[in-house]
Amino acid sequence: MNTSTISLPGATWNLGDLTVTRFGYGAMQLAGPWVMGPPADHDGAIAVLREAVDLGITHIDTSQAYGPHITNQLIREALHPYAESLHVVTKVGANRDAEGGWPTARQPGDLRRSVHENLETLGLEVLDVVNLRLGNAEGPVAESIAEAFGALVELQHEGLIRQLGVSNATGEQVAEARAIAPIVSVQNMYNLAFRHDDELIDTLAAAGIAYVPFFPLGGFTPLQSTALSAVAARLEATPMSVALAWLLQRSPNILLIPGTSSVAHLRENVAGAALALSAEDLAELDEIGR
């Protein structure tokens, strides 16, 4: 399929003063196995990033912890100097250890160091959006985020960050962050089968705040997976296409950042997310999450 024949689905959304395509690209899979080390195909990784931009994508998600530093370095190599319309969103709050773990790093000094590492590896003077990663690898953890989020607000006041968000957060933590400073995005696990944030998504939509789901096919039971596959088969589409299209149609504030290390798969994701779901399709799919 030629790039020129693909239409990017979902229109755009404003992250504060930054306009991004609702269909974005998540760079995590460009690192090596277990998100550690360089990719097996360096030139292929560069090609995927350049294809994303050629397709019209203006929202790329990354983190200095991916690799670590690998995805940021690849983004810089492939796309720097960045087009004015392109916005790179990054995360801080976790590091990597020698075993591939994700130890938390949310002390003010850790966060300041991470912001400066992102600036250096991406080749930027100001980061467009920084999400504070909360909780741990198992999911959100109910605890105050005031000190950590306040440290990012201070860096924002210093002119190093334009917009702020939170990731892996509870609804209470989202509210706590909003009481401290404006946020433009929440990045949590959410999909057809994992619908715990339904109310939060609607609340954020009313406030003009983006919701960015990760793991669009994660957490499915065999029964739910079978139900999704049945709908996909009827529509002559893949389960991933149906899952992505459902997310785009679930709410206008949902932004997608599916990742891949393959140009062909990237094009398939874009085309699949444009799948038109009927009211009957949506009603049947909604039953998967109940």
Contacts in CASP RR format, 6 or more apart in sequence:
PFRMAT RR
TARGET T0000
AUTHOR 0000-0000-0000
METHOD contacts of the structure
MODEL  1
MNTSTISLPGATWNLGDLTVTRFGYGAMQLAGPWVMGPPADHDGAIAVLR
EAVDLGITHIDTSQAYGPHITNQLIREALHPYAESLHVVTKVGANRDAEG
GWPTARQPGDLRRSVHENLETLGLEVLDVVNLRLGNAEGPVAESIAEAFG
ALVELQHEGLIRQLGVSNATGEQVAEARAIAPIVSVQNMYNLAFRHDDEL
IDTLAAAGIAYVPFFPLGGFTPLQSTALSAVAARLEATPMSVALAWLLQR
SPNILLIPGTSSVAHLRENVAGAALALSAEDLAELDEIGR
1 267 0 8 1.000
1 271 0 8 1.000
3 51 0 8 1.000
3 54 0 8 1.000
3 55 0 8 1.000
3 267 0 8 1.000
6 55 0 8 1.000
6 267 0 8 1.000
6 270 0 8 1.000
6 271 0 8 1.000
7 274 0 8 1.000
8 21 0 8 1.000
8 23 0 8 1.000
8 55 0 8 1.000
8 56 0 8 1.000
8 57 0 8 1.000
8 270 0 8 1.000
9 22 0 8 1.000
9 23 0 8 1.000
9 245 0 8 1.000
9 248 0 8 1.000
9 270 0 8 1.000
9 272 0 8 1.000
9 273 0 8 1.000
9 274 0 8 1.000
10 21 0 8 1.000
10 22 0 8 1.000
10 23 0 8 1.000
10 248 0 8 1.000
10 273 0 8 1.000
10 274 0 8 1.000
11 21 0 8 1.000
11 22 0 8 1.000
12 19 0 8 1.000
12 20 0 8 1.000
12 21 0 8 1.000
12 22 0 8 1.000
12 58 0 8 1.000
13 19 0 8 1.000
13 20 0 8 1.000
13 22 0 8 1.000
13 210 0 8 1.000
13 252 0 8 1.000
13 253 0 8 1.000
13 255 0 8 1.000
14 20 0 8 1.000
14 208 0 8 1.000
15 87 0 8 1.000
15 89 0 8 1.000
15 128 0 8 1.000
15 129 0 8 1.000
15 163 0 8 1.000
15 184 0 8 1.000
15 185 0 8 1.000
15 210 0 8 1.000
16 163 0 8 1.000
16 182 0 8 1.000
16 184 0 8 1.000
17 162 0 8 1.000
17 163 0 8 1.000
18 87 0 8 1.000
18 128 0 8 1.000
18 129 0 8 1.000
18 162 0 8 1.000
18 163 0 8 1.000
18 184 0 8 1.000
19 58 0 8 1.000
19 85 0 8 1.000
20 58 0 8 1.000
20 59 0 8 1.000
20 87 0 8 1.000
20 255 0 8 1.000
21 56 0 8 1.000
21 57 0 8 1.000
21 58 0 8 1.000
21 59 0 8 1.000
22 59 0 8 1.000
22 248 0 8 1.000
22 252 0 8 1.000
22 254 0 8 1.000
22 255 0 8 1.000
22 256 0 8 1.000
23 57 0 8 1.000
23 59 0 8 1.000
23 248 0 8 1.000
23 255 0 8 1.000
23 256 0 8 1.000
23 270 0 8 1.000
23 273 0 8 1.000
24 52 0 8 1.000
24 57 0 8 1.000
24 58 0 8 1.000
24 59 0 8 1.000
24 60 0 8 1.000
24 61 0 8 1.000
24 255 0 8 1.000
24 256 0 8 1.000
24 257 0 8 1.000
24 258 0 8 1.000
25 48 0 8 1.000
25 49 0 8 1.000
25 52 0 8 1.000
25 57 0 8 1.000
25 59 0 8 1.000
25 60 0 8 1.000
25 61 0 8 1.000
25 257 0 8 1.000
25 258 0 8 1.000
25 259 0 8 1.000
25 266 0 8 1.000
26 60 0 8 1.000
26 61 0 8 1.000
26 62 0 8 1.000
26 257 0 8 1.000
26 258 0 8 1.000
26 259 0 8 1.000
27 49 0 8 1.000
27 60 0 8 1.000
27 61 0 8 1.000
27 62 0 8 1.000
27 66 0 8 1.000
27 71 0 8 1.000
27 74 0 8 1.000
27 75 0 8 1.000
27 259 0 8 1.000
28 35 0 8 1.000
28 61 0 8 1.000
28 62 0 8 1.000
28 63 0 8 1.000
28 66 0 8 1.000
28 71 0 8 1.000
28 259 0 8 1.000
29 35 0 8 1.000
29 259 0 8 1.000
29 260 0 8 1.000
29 261 0 8 1.000
30 39 0 8 1.000
30 45 0 8 1.000
30 48 0 8 1.000
30 49 0 8 1.000
30 66 0 8 1.000
30 70 0 8 1.000
30 71 0 8 1.000
30 74 0 8 1.000
30 261 0 8 1.000
31 37 0 8 1.000
31 38 0 8 1.000
31 39 0 8 1.000
31 66 0 8 1.000
31 67 0 8 1.000
31 70 0 8 1.000
31 71 0 8 1.000
32 38 0 8 1.000
32 39 0 8 1.000
32 40 0 8 1.000
32 67 0 8 1.000
32 70 0 8 1.000
34 100 0 8 1.000
35 65 0 8 1.000
35 66 0 8 1.000
35 67 0 8 1.000
35 96 0 8 1.000
35 100 0 8 1.000
36 67 0 8 1.000
36 68 0 8 1.000
36 96 0 8 1.000
36 100 0 8 1.000
37 67 0 8 1.000
37 70 0 8 1.000
38 67 0 8 1.000
38 70 0 8 1.000
39 45 0 8 1.000
39 70 0 8 1.000
39 74 0 8 1.000
39 261 0 8 1.000
41 261 0 8 1.000
42 74 0 8 1.000
44 261 0 8 1.000
44 263 0 8 1.000
45 74 0 8 1.000
45 78 0 8 1.000
45 261 0 8 1.000
46 74 0 8 1.000
46 77 0 8 1.000
46 78 0 8 1.000
47 263 0 8 1.000
48 260 0 8 1.000
48 261 0 8 1.000
48 262 0 8 1.000
48 263 0 8 1.000
48 266 0 8 1.000
49 60 0 8 1.000
49 74 0 8 1.000
49 75 0 8 1.000
49 78 0 8 1.000
49 79 0 8 1.000
50 78 0 8 1.000
50 79 0 8 1.000
51 263 0 8 1.000
51 266 0 8 1.000
51 267 0 8 1.000
52 60 0 8 1.000
52 266 0 8 1.000
53 79 0 8 1.000
53 83 0 8 1.000
53 86 0 8 1.000
55 266 0 8 1.000
55 267 0 8 1.000
55 270 0 8 1.000
58 83 0 8 1.000
58 85 0 8 1.000
58 86 0 8 1.000
58 87 0 8 1.000
59 87 0 8 1.000
59 89 0 8 1.000
59 255 0 8 1.000
59 257 0 8 1.000
60 75 0 8 1.000
60 79 0 8 1.000
60 86 0 8 1.000
60 87 0 8 1.000
60 88 0 8 1.000
60 89 0 8 1.000
61 88 0 8 1.000
61 89 0 8 1.000
61 90 0 8 1.000
61 91 0 8 1.000
61 187 0 8 1.000
61 212 0 8 1.000
61 257 0 8 1.000
62 71 0 8 1.000
62 72 0 8 1.000
62 75 0 8 1.000
62 88 0 8 1.000
62 89 0 8 1.000
62 90 0 8 1.000
62 91 0 8 1.000
62 122 0 8 1.000
63 71 0 8 1.000
63 72 0 8 1.000
63 90 0 8 1.000
63 91 0 8 1.000
63 92 0 8 1.000
63 94 0 8 1.000
63 133 0 8 1.000
64 72 0 8 1.000
64 90 0 8 1.000
64 92 0 8 1.000
64 114 0 8 1.000
64 117 0 8 1.000
64 118 0 8 1.000
64 121 0 8 1.000
65 91 0 8 1.000
65 93 0 8 1.000
65 94 0 8 1.000
65 95 0 8 1.000
65 96 0 8 1.000
65 102 0 8 1.000
66 72 0 8 1.000
67 96 0 8 1.000
68 95 0 8 1.000
68 96 0 8 1.000
69 117 0 8 1.000
69 121 0 8 1.000
72 90 0 8 1.000
72 118 0 8 1.000
72 121 0 8 1.000
72 122 0 8 1.000
73 121 0 8 1.000
75 88 0 8 1.000
75 122 0 8 1.000
76 121 0 8 1.000
76 122 0 8 1.000
76 123 0 8 1.000
79 86 0 8 1.000
80 122 0 8 1.000
80 123 0 8 1.000
82 88 0 8 1.000
82 124 0 8 1.000
87 128 0 8 1.000
87 129 0 8 1.000
88 122 0 8 1.000
88 124 0 8 1.000
88 127 0 8 1.000
88 128 0 8 1.000
88 129 0 8 1.000
89 128 0 8 1.000
89 129 0 8 1.000
89 130 0 8 1.000
89 131 0 8 1.000
89 185 0 8 1.000
90 118 0 8 1.000
90 122 0 8 1.000
90 127 0 8 1.000
90 129 0 8 1.000
90 130 0 8 1.000
90 131 0 8 1.000
91 130 0 8 1.000
91 131 0 8 1.000
91 132 0 8 1.000
91 133 0 8 1.000
91 167 0 8 1.000
91 187 0 8 1.000
92 105 0 8 1.000
92 110 0 8 1.000
92 111 0 8 1.000
92 114 0 8 1.000
92 115 0 8 1.000
92 118 0 8 1.000
92 130 0 8 1.000
92 131 0 8 1.000
92 132 0 8 1.000
92 133 0 8 1.000
92 152 0 8 1.000
93 104 0 8 1.000
93 105 0 8 1.000
93 106 0 8 1.000
93 110 0 8 1.000
93 111 0 8 1.000
93 114 0 8 1.000
93 132 0 8 1.000
93 133 0 8 1.000
93 134 0 8 1.000
93 148 0 8 1.000
94 102 0 8 1.000
94 103 0 8 1.000
94 104 0 8 1.000
94 105 0 8 1.000
94 133 0 8 1.000
95 102 0 8 1.000
95 103 0 8 1.000
95 104 0 8 1.000
95 105 0 8 1.000
95 110 0 8 1.000
95 114 0 8 1.000
96 102 0 8 1.000
96 103 0 8 1.000
97 103 0 8 1.000
101 137 0 8 1.000
102 136 0 8 1.000
102 137 0 8 1.000
104 135 0 8 1.000
104 136 0 8 1.000
105 111 0 8 1.000
105 114 0 8 1.000
106 132 0 8 1.000
106 134 0 8 1.000
106 147 0 8 1.000
106 148 0 8 1.000
107 148 0 8 1.000
108 147 0 8 1.000
108 148 0 8 1.000
108 151 0 8 1.000
108 154 0 8 1.000
109 151 0 8 1.000
111 132 0 8 1.000
111 148 0 8 1.000
111 151 0 8 1.000
111 152 0 8 1.000
111 155 0 8 1.000
112 151 0 8 1.000
112 155 0 8 1.000
115 127 0 8 1.000
115 130 0 8 1.000
115 152 0 8 1.000
115 155 0 8 1.000
115 160 0 8 1.000
115 161 0 8 1.000
116 160 0 8 1.000
118 124 0 8 1.000
118 127 0 8 1.000
118 130 0 8 1.000
119 125 0 8 1.000
119 126 0 8 1.000
119 127 0 8 1.000
119 160 0 8 1.000
126 159 0 8 1.000
126 160 0 8 1.000
126 161 0 8 1.000
126 162 0 8 1.000
127 160 0 8 1.000
127 161 0 8 1.000
127 162 0 8 1.000
128 162 0 8 1.000
128 163 0 8 1.000
129 161 0 8 1.000
129 162 0 8 1.000
129 163 0 8 1.000
129 164 0 8 1.000
129 165 0 8 1.000
129 184 0 8 1.000
129 185 0 8 1.000
130 152 0 8 1.000
130 155 0 8 1.000
130 161 0 8 1.000
130 163 0 8 1.000
130 164 0 8 1.000
130 165 0 8 1.000
131 164 0 8 1.000
131 165 0 8 1.000
131 166 0 8 1.000
131 167 0 8 1.000
131 185 0 8 1.000
131 187 0 8 1.000
132 145 0 8 1.000
132 148 0 8 1.000
132 149 0 8 1.000
132 152 0 8 1.000
132 164 0 8 1.000
132 165 0 8 1.000
132 166 0 8 1.000
132 167 0 8 1.000
132 177 0 8 1.000
133 167 0 8 1.000
133 168 0 8 1.000
134 140 0 8 1.000
134 141 0 8 1.000
134 145 0 8 1.000
134 148 0 8 1.000
134 166 0 8 1.000
134 167 0 8 1.000
134 168 0 8 1.000
134 169 0 8 1.000
134 170 0 8 1.000
134 173 0 8 1.000
135 141 0 8 1.000
135 143 0 8 1.000
135 168 0 8 1.000
135 169 0 8 1.000
139 168 0 8 1.000
139 189 0 8 1.000
140 168 0 8 1.000
140 169 0 8 1.000
140 170 0 8 1.000
140 173 0 8 1.000
140 188 0 8 1.000
142 170 0 8 1.000
142 172 0 8 1.000
142 173 0 8 1.000
143 173 0 8 1.000
144 176 0 8 1.000
145 166 0 8 1.000
145 169 0 8 1.000
145 173 0 8 1.000
145 176 0 8 1.000
145 177 0 8 1.000
146 176 0 8 1.000
146 180 0 8 1.000
149 164 0 8 1.000
149 166 0 8 1.000
149 176 0 8 1.000
149 177 0 8 1.000
149 180 0 8 1.000
149 181 0 8 1.000
150 180 0 8 1.000
150 181 0 8 1.000
152 161 0 8 1.000
152 164 0 8 1.000
153 164 0 8 1.000
153 180 0 8 1.000
153 181 0 8 1.000
155 161 0 8 1.000
156 162 0 8 1.000
156 164 0 8 1.000
156 181 0 8 1.000
163 183 0 8 1.000
163 184 0 8 1.000
163 185 0 8 1.000
164 177 0 8 1.000
164 181 0 8 1.000
164 182 0 8 1.000
164 183 0 8 1.000
164 184 0 8 1.000
165 177 0 8 1.000
165 183 0 8 1.000
165 184 0 8 1.000
165 185 0 8 1.000
165 186 0 8 1.000
165 187 0 8 1.000
166 173 0 8 1.000
166 174 0 8 1.000
166 177 0 8 1.000
166 183 0 8 1.000
166 185 0 8 1.000
166 186 0 8 1.000
166 187 0 8 1.000
167 186 0 8 1.000
167 187 0 8 1.000
167 188 0 8 1.000
168 187 0 8 1.000
168 188 0 8 1.000
168 189 0 8 1.000
169 177 0 8 1.000
169 186 0 8 1.000
169 188 0 8 1.000
171 197 0 8 1.000
171 200 0 8 1.000
174 183 0 8 1.000
174 186 0 8 1.000
174 200 0 8 1.000
174 204 0 8 1.000
177 183 0 8 1.000
178 207 0 8 1.000
183 209 0 8 1.000
184 209 0 8 1.000
184 210 0 8 1.000
185 209 0 8 1.000
185 210 0 8 1.000
185 211 0 8 1.000
185 212 0 8 1.000
185 255 0 8 1.000
186 200 0 8 1.000
186 204 0 8 1.000
186 209 0 8 1.000
186 210 0 8 1.000
186 211 0 8 1.000
186 212 0 8 1.000
187 211 0 8 1.000
187 212 0 8 1.000
187 213 0 8 1.000
187 214 0 8 1.000
188 197 0 8 1.000
188 200 0 8 1.000
188 211 0 8 1.000
188 212 0 8 1.000
188 213 0 8 1.000
188 214 0 8 1.000
189 213 0 8 1.000
189 214 0 8 1.000
189 215 0 8 1.000
189 218 0 8 1.000
190 196 0 8 1.000
190 197 0 8 1.000
190 201 0 8 1.000
190 211 0 8 1.000
190 213 0 8 1.000
190 214 0 8 1.000
190 247 0 8 1.000
191 213 0 8 1.000
191 215 0 8 1.000
191 216 0 8 1.000
191 217 0 8 1.000
191 218 0 8 1.000
191 219 0 8 1.000
191 220 0 8 1.000
191 243 0 8 1.000
191 247 0 8 1.000
192 220 0 8 1.000
192 224 0 8 1.000
192 228 0 8 1.000
192 243 0 8 1.000
192 246 0 8 1.000
192 285 0 8 1.000
192 288 0 8 1.000
192 289 0 8 1.000
193 218 0 8 1.000
193 219 0 8 1.000
193 220 0 8 1.000
193 221 0 8 1.000
193 224 0 8 1.000
193 228 0 8 1.000
193 288 0 8 1.000
193 289 0 8 1.000
194 215 0 8 1.000
194 218 0 8 1.000
194 219 0 8 1.000
194 289 0 8 1.000
195 289 0 8 1.000
195 290 0 8 1.000
197 211 0 8 1.000
200 211 0 8 1.000
201 211 0 8 1.000
201 250 0 8 1.000
201 251 0 8 1.000
201 253 0 8 1.000
201 254 0 8 1.000
202 251 0 8 1.000
204 210 0 8 1.000
204 211 0 8 1.000
204 253 0 8 1.000
205 211 0 8 1.000
205 251 0 8 1.000
205 252 0 8 1.000
205 253 0 8 1.000
208 253 0 8 1.000
209 253 0 8 1.000
210 253 0 8 1.000
210 254 0 8 1.000
210 255 0 8 1.000
211 251 0 8 1.000
211 253 0 8 1.000
211 254 0 8 1.000
211 255 0 8 1.000
212 254 0 8 1.000
212 255 0 8 1.000
212 256 0 8 1.000
212 257 0 8 1.000
213 247 0 8 1.000
213 254 0 8 1.000
213 256 0 8 1.000
214 257 0 8 1.000
216 240 0 8 1.000
216 243 0 8 1.000
216 244 0 8 1.000
216 247 0 8 1.000
216 256 0 8 1.000
216 258 0 8 1.000
217 239 0 8 1.000
217 240 0 8 1.000
217 243 0 8 1.000
220 228 0 8 1.000
224 288 0 8 1.000
224 289 0 8 1.000
225 239 0 8 1.000
227 284 0 8 1.000
227 287 0 8 1.000
227 288 0 8 1.000
228 239 0 8 1.000
228 242 0 8 1.000
228 243 0 8 1.000
228 285 0 8 1.000
228 288 0 8 1.000
229 239 0 8 1.000
231 242 0 8 1.000
231 281 0 8 1.000
231 284 0 8 1.000
231 285 0 8 1.000
232 238 0 8 1.000
232 239 0 8 1.000
232 241 0 8 1.000
232 242 0 8 1.000
235 242 0 8 1.000
235 275 0 8 1.000
235 277 0 8 1.000
235 281 0 8 1.000
237 245 0 8 1.000
237 272 0 8 1.000
237 275 0 8 1.000
238 268 0 8 1.000
238 272 0 8 1.000
240 258 0 8 1.000
240 269 0 8 1.000
240 272 0 8 1.000
241 268 0 8 1.000
241 269 0 8 1.000
241 271 0 8 1.000
241 272 0 8 1.000
241 273 0 8 1.000
241 275 0 8 1.000
242 275 0 8 1.000
242 277 0 8 1.000
242 285 0 8 1.000
244 256 0 8 1.000
244 258 0 8 1.000
244 269 0 8 1.000
244 272 0 8 1.000
244 273 0 8 1.000
244 275 0 8 1.000
245 272 0 8 1.000
245 273 0 8 1.000
245 274 0 8 1.000
245 275 0 8 1.000
245 276 0 8 1.000
245 277 0 8 1.000
246 277 0 8 1.000
246 282 0 8 1.000
246 285 0 8 1.000
247 254 0 8 1.000
247 256 0 8 1.000
247 273 0 8 1.000
248 254 0 8 1.000
248 256 0 8 1.000
248 273 0 8 1.000
249 277 0 8 1.000
249 282 0 8 1.000
256 273 0 8 1.000
258 269 0 8 1.000
258 273 0 8 1.000
259 266 0 8 1.000
259 269 0 8 1.000
260 266 0 8 1.000
260 269 0 8 1.000
277 285 0 8 1.000
END
